[in-house]
Amino acid sequence: MFRALASACGTLFSPRVPVSVRRSSALVDRKGILADKVAVITGSTQGIGFAIAQRLARDGAHVVVSSRKQQNVDPAVSMLKEEGLSVRGLVCHAGKAEDHHRLVTMVNHYGGVDFLVCAAGVNPLVGSTLGASEQVWDKKRKYEMEKRNKIGQPEECAGIVSFLCSPDSSFITGENIVVAGFSPKM
């Protein structure tokens, strides 16, 4: 999907400000550390995606939220706008090319995308959950038992995303950052 987005608009991911221009956190104005940046977050009408959209918007970014269903997009946009945040939303199914084109058209209104956060959930099980095999249920149960140290909250993922979008992370490249709380196996 995201290759299609990038190829649909050649300048979609080109930065508007040279990377060498870096602002210190202490010098950020009242508009926020992500002021005048544009963030597109897939699967951002609830859960982790919504928390990330909310955090980036609070940090000053213009945010585009998306989901497969309009009835999910509308309440999410309303909630964020009630906070006075800069947000727009649209239906965008990760598997549909025509939805990608609409997304590109919308973000071009802002001048392109600075950050693309892929938070859309993917269900590897095709079909009804009730039709899942016993092995799938056993695997899920084992996973739930292993993560007993605390159930994370969506907001706990948003901070690291905001940091990675900020100028403070300009020297970080190619890292895997695990946001999973404490695990004795890590």
Summary of the structure (lengths in Angstrom):
residues: 186
radius of gyration: 18.1
end to end distance: 31.6
largest distance: 55.8
contacts: 497
relative contact order: 0.18
helix: 41%
strand: 11%
